[in-house]
Amino acid sequence: MAREFISGFWYNKSMKNKYGIPEEKLNEIRERDKTCVYCHKKMIKPSDGGQRRDWATIEHLNHLPPWNNPDTVAFCCSSCNSSRSNKKIIDWFKTSYCIDKNINYDSVAEPVRNYIENNEKL
């Protein structure tokens, strides 16, 4: 089994994910998104255990399919992913979760801002 060490985690290079995103692209995104793209929390690999809310999860910036476009994928913590669910990002910013955590257009990572600028109207 070919494995690669990226951002402090071992990854199976040949394993396919359930979304059909090429592993090479996911590895590039993992390298870019070392903290949650929303709250900037340091995330852990799910298989390492720890608190589920701290797990790194694949985040689809688009709230509707298709899910296999690497240009609309980021990594965020399980807490933010769960809170956002299938809401548009700009609508999610209005929820108490984001307000309480000061998550907004200005505070999120650049890939999220770029997605909003190109795909959601402010």
N, C-alpha and C positions, 0 to 999 in steps of 0.2 A: 504494500500500500504506500503510495507516494504521499508524503506529508510535508507541509511547509509551515514554518514558524512565522506568524505575522502578528504584529501588535501585541506580543505577549501570549499568543494562543497558538496551539497546533491545529491545523486544518487539513482535512483529507482533500487533496488537490483534484481527485477524480470524482468525488461524490457530487451527485446532482441534487439541487435543492428542489423543493416542491413547486417552485414558481417557474422553473425553467430558465433562470438567470445563469449565464455562464459563470462558473466558479472563478475564473480569472477576473471577471468584472466585480464579483462580490468581494474578492480579496482586495482589489483597488479601493472599493468603497469602505471596507473595514479599515484599511490603512488611513484613509481620509477622516473617517468618523470615529475617532478614538474615544470621544465622549458623546453623550446623548446630544443629538442635533437640536433638541429643544431646551432641556434644562441643564445641559452640560455636565451631568453627573457621570462619574467614571463607571463604566459598565463592566460586568463580568460575563464570562462564557457560561451559558446555562448548565453545561455538564460539570462545572466546577462547584455547583451547589449554591450556597449563599441565599440571600433573600431574592425571591422571584422578581420583586420590583426593580432590582438592580441588574437583571439579565439584559444582555444586548439582544435586540430583536430587529428583524428586517422590517423597516417602515416603508410603506408605499405612500409616497407623497400625494399621488393621485388617489382620490377617494373611491373611484370606480375602476373596474378592469379596463384595459389589460394589466396584468400584474408582472409581466415578464420583461418590462422595459427597464434596463439598468439606469437610464437617465432619470427615472422617477423613483429611485430607491435610495434609502439612507439607513443608518442604524440609529435607533433610539432605545432608551430604557423601556422596560416592560410597563412601568407605571404610565409614562407618557403615551405609549402605543395603545394601551388599554383605555386610557382616558379619551384619546382622540377618536378611537373606533373608526367609523366610516364618515366622519364629518369632514367638510372642507376645512383646510387649515385656518383660513381667516374666520370661519364660524367658530372653530374650536377656541381661538384666541379669546372669544367673548365669554367662555365658560368660567365658573368659579375656580376650577382647577388651574387654569392658566393665569387668571387674575391673582390668585393666592401665591402662585410661584413666579409671578412676574415674567411669564412667557408671552412674548409678543413679537411682532415683525422685527423690531430693532434688536431683540435679544437672541433670536435663533441663529443657527449657523448659516453660513453663506449659501450652501446648496438649497436650504429651505427658502431663503429669501429669493434666490434665483428662480426656483419653481413657482413661487407666488407671483413674481413679476411676469413670468411667461405664461402662466396657466390660470391664475385666479385674479379676479379684479378686487382691488382694495376698496 
